[in-house]
Amino acid sequence: NTGRPGSFGKHSLAQYVEAANQQIMVVAMIESAEGVRRAAEIASAPG
């Protein structure tokens, strides 16, 4: 809990969730040469 310096309590939960959702980034990390070779196959997997 950051208190006032972290803007705690300044925004409603809905406002916080909206702002947080706009700042989410998903990054894939390939950890092996095999993964690099199969990157297109991995990226095309559903879900």
Buried (B, 14 or more C-beta within 10 A) or exposed (E): EEEEEEEEEEEEEEEEEEEEEEEEEEEEEEEEEEEEEEEEEEEEEEE
